[in-house]
Amino acid sequence: MLQIRVKPGIEDRIRGFFPWIYRPEIASYSRKPKKGELVVVRDFGGKFLGYGYINPDVSIAVRILSFDKKEPITPSLIKKRILEAYNYRKRLYINSNAFRLVHSEGDLLPGLIVDVYGEYAVVEFTTYGMTRFRDVVLEALVEILKPKGIYEKANLTAQKVEGIDAREGVVYGEVPEEVVIWEHDLKYLINIPEGQKTGFFLDQRNSRRFVRSLVEPGDRCLDVFCHTGGFALNMKKMGAERVVAVDLSELALEVGKRNEELNGLSGIEWVQANAFDYLRELDTKGEKFDVVVIDPPSFAKNKHAVPNALRGYKELCVRGLKVTKSGGYLAVFSCSFHITEQHLLEVLTEASYDVRRQVRVVAKTFQDKDHPWILQMPNTLYLKGVWVEVV
Ligand SMILES: C[S@@+](CC[C@H](N)C(=O)[O-])C[C@H]1O[C@@H](n2cnc3c(N)ncnc32)[C@H](O)[C@@H]1O
């Protein structure tokens, strides 16, 4: 098997369970590496550090799957990890039939995402190295979940970066275009082939639940970047009188409207607009809301994009604060690792100075627990939300 040695000083981080090795951190190779092959990682002196796979064409060249010398990467290790991920989810008592079964590094399976929607599973490979285990992964999913069907979703960004061959479609059994799942007491339509991510933002489950504690019957609520109405439906369910849901995607809004019907709700105002422009418009009209949720897409895919992203966040916070009434609540989310909780708090503080409103933090929420984060790997904590009361 290919062996690599890392440069002096890198070993401490790996012994601390950080599973990535960047290309410039590799001191030597036992031979020329091939894309996707397995590798034994050693420190500069030759001591064992872990087993991983390598892609010499990308910046994160090695991802480690095992830090245990007695546990090399084999098909049975991959199956064991998937089973462990499943058993972990069983203990979480997620009040839904949809959950993330495998969350990449969070489940010691870098490059693999598996989401379960009732009797169906959606699988996504985000690294070249993980695609070598495609068959083993599918076999394990069939054994553990006994699904009616499995759909493979092509992750276009990862394909471009990692050079994976694009595969999209049903890879086992049959998968209908739309699946209905339930979460707490609401149902959601999931369009697996056309929907964003694997079809739904499962990671916001706990925040969709939390918003209910802030909404009172008769309230006016605003769900900005609403997708298929996750927050809007929960607001309406709590008896909000007016709910405005804004998104740029026509498909997401269409599914949102059907979700509303599916749940016997009515009256949500679905608005197709650019959220930045729409918030400005609401402010110009002097509109005020009791509860405002702003859940934008990732504005910072890498650290170079952070300054621009922060300008975007500042604008959203200023607009959000302006349309929240006194005594009302505003939530702002970041789903990028690069925009940290500290960044969110800073832009919120700056925005509050600009609009001259005092804000009181009422809660912080994170990606739900089926999207585990590894303490030693900060990159696995990507979704953060800050909820404030605008005094
Ligand atoms: C993180 S998702 C929101 C998830 C949603 N809150 C939920 O719980 O399902 C971000 C959404 O922003 C939408 N979007 C992206 N850019 C936008 C823009 N400039 N204006 C409005 N919506 C936008 C996307 O279509 C996507 O639905």
PDBQT file of the ligand as one rigid body, heavy atoms in Angstrom, charges set to zero:
ROOT
HETATM    1  C1  LIG A 401     -30.516  27.333   3.427  1.00  0.00    +0.000 C 
HETATM    2  S1  LIG A 401     -31.860  27.335   2.304  1.00  0.00    +0.000 S 
HETATM    3  C2  LIG A 401     -33.226  27.669   3.313  1.00  0.00    +0.000 C 
HETATM    4  C3  LIG A 401     -33.807  26.445   4.021  1.00  0.00    +0.000 C 
HETATM    5  C4  LIG A 401     -35.144  26.649   4.680  1.00  0.00    +0.000 C 
HETATM    6  N1  LIG A 401     -35.105  27.638   5.703  1.00  0.00    +0.000 N 
HETATM    7  C5  LIG A 401     -35.691  25.329   5.243  1.00  0.00    +0.000 C 
HETATM    8  O1  LIG A 401     -35.763  25.169   6.487  1.00  0.00    +0.000 OA
HETATM    9  O2  LIG A 401     -36.043  24.441   4.477  1.00  0.00    +0.000 OA
HETATM   10  C6  LIG A 401     -31.587  28.778   1.369  1.00  0.00    +0.000 C 
HETATM   11  C7  LIG A 401     -32.654  29.165   0.353  1.00  0.00    +0.000 C 
HETATM   12  O3  LIG A 401     -32.303  30.438  -0.196  1.00  0.00    +0.000 OA
HETATM   13  C8  LIG A 401     -32.788  30.526  -1.525  1.00  0.00    +0.000 C 
HETATM   14  N2  LIG A 401     -32.077  31.657  -2.163  1.00  0.00    +0.000 N 
HETATM   15  C9  LIG A 401     -30.801  31.714  -2.607  1.00  0.00    +0.000 A 
HETATM   16  N3  LIG A 401     -30.490  32.968  -2.983  1.00  0.00    +0.000 NA
HETATM   17  C10 LIG A 401     -31.592  33.732  -2.749  1.00  0.00    +0.000 A 
HETATM   18  C11 LIG A 401     -31.888  35.115  -2.888  1.00  0.00    +0.000 A 
HETATM   19  N4  LIG A 401     -30.974  35.970  -3.339  1.00  0.00    +0.000 N 
HETATM   20  N5  LIG A 401     -33.120  35.552  -2.545  1.00  0.00    +0.000 NA
HETATM   21  C12 LIG A 401     -34.053  34.691  -2.073  1.00  0.00    +0.000 A 
HETATM   22  N6  LIG A 401     -33.824  33.372  -1.909  1.00  0.00    +0.000 NA
HETATM   23  C13 LIG A 401     -32.605  32.896  -2.229  1.00  0.00    +0.000 A 
HETATM   24  C14 LIG A 401     -32.555  29.156  -2.094  1.00  0.00    +0.000 C 
HETATM   25  O4  LIG A 401     -33.461  28.905  -3.170  1.00  0.00    +0.000 OA
HETATM   26  C15 LIG A 401     -32.833  28.269  -0.859  1.00  0.00    +0.000 C 
HETATM   27  O5  LIG A 401     -34.153  27.802  -0.901  1.00  0.00    +0.000 OA
ENDROOT
TORSDOF 0
